[in-house]
Amino acid sequence: MQKNAGDAGRAAVPITRDAAEFMLRAAASTYPSEFAGLIRKNARGEIAEVLVIPQSVYGEDYSSINLYNVPYTSGHSGSVHSHPTRSARPSKADLEFFRATGETHLILAYPFTPDSIRAYDATGKPLLIKIV
């Protein structure tokens, strides 16, 4: 689980084990290219689904989702994408994408283990995560 100094009392972003495993497998299977999708929460507020959007592009140093292909009824709450490096820090392009796609964003860094998942809000501020 991601931890930061001064985190006492802050709520963690819950991710279901199934959703986390799906994201990590997707990232590993597209490596060395990046994977990207949108995330959706269940009724308990847990990140529980990954939406894979048609005509998404996965490249070695970028990923792209065609937002025109996202159904307006998708109910997505943010995004997920992988970095084929050990860095999970958001780039300027990531931050622009965050602002366009919701409130919670996940970056999965190589080697794509639960410990390499990082969460951010729409401005790039780190969030705690908890796999449930």
DALINZI-V701692 format. One line per field, one symbol per residue. psi: psi as a letter, one per 40 degrees, with the letter a starting at -180 (. if undefined). A space follows every 50 residues. Layout:
psi->???
This chain:
psi->ihiiifehehiihhhidddddddddddddeheiiiiiiiiiadeeiheih hhhifihhidfiihhgeeehheedfieaihiiheiehehiidddddddde eadhhhhhihffideehiiiaeeehiiiihh.
